Amino acid sequence: MGKYKTRTAWTTATDNELLAKFRQLAAETRIPAARLLDEAIEDLLVKYNVITKEEKKNP
């Protein structure tokens, strides 16, 4: 696998039903899964006051 300049590959285990719905969302919206994950992680970081809404890069 090639090297990324601004991204890091990582592995995790996910609830089967959540993953199926996530993949369906990515397919239906035609938004790449990586972009959806970035947005979800940013939302969690805002929720737990790790970053501010203004620091978010994704909508």
C-alpha positions in Angstrom: 0.0 0.0 0.0 1.2 3.5 -0.8 2.1 6.1 1.7 -0.3 8.9 2.6 0.9 12.5 3.1 -2.0 13.7 5.1 -3.7 10.5 6.3 -3.0 7.5 8.4 -4.3 4.0 7.8 -5.7 2.2 10.9 -7.8 -0.8 11.7 -10.7 -1.2 14.1 -13.6 -3.5 14.7 -17.1 -2.1 14.3 -20.6 -3.3 15.1 -21.9 -5.3 12.0 -25.2 -3.4 11.8 -23.6 0.0 12.1 -21.0 -0.8 9.5 -23.7 -2.0 7.0 -25.7 1.2 7.5 -22.5 3.3 7.2 -21.5 1.6 3.9 -25.1 2.1 2.7 -24.9 5.8 3.6 -21.6 6.2 1.7 -23.0 4.4 -1.3 -26.3 6.4 -1.4 -24.6 9.8 -0.8 -21.6 9.0 -3.0 -19.5 10.5 -0.2 -16.2 8.5 0.4 -16.2 6.5 3.6 -13.0 8.2 4.7 -14.7 11.7 4.5 -17.7 10.5 6.4 -15.4 9.0 9.1 -13.5 12.3 9.3 -16.8 14.2 9.9 -18.0 11.7 12.5 -14.7 11.9 14.4 -14.7 15.7 14.3 -18.3 15.7 15.7 -17.2 13.5 18.6 -14.2 15.7 19.3 -16.6 18.8 19.4 -19.0 16.9 21.6 -16.3 16.1 24.2 -14.7 19.6 23.9 -11.5 18.5 22.4 -11.9 20.9 19.5 -14.3 23.7 18.8 -16.9 23.9 16.0 -14.7 26.6 14.4 -11.8 24.2 14.2 -13.7 21.6 12.2 -12.5 21.0 8.7 -15.7 19.1 7.5 -19.2 20.4 7.5 
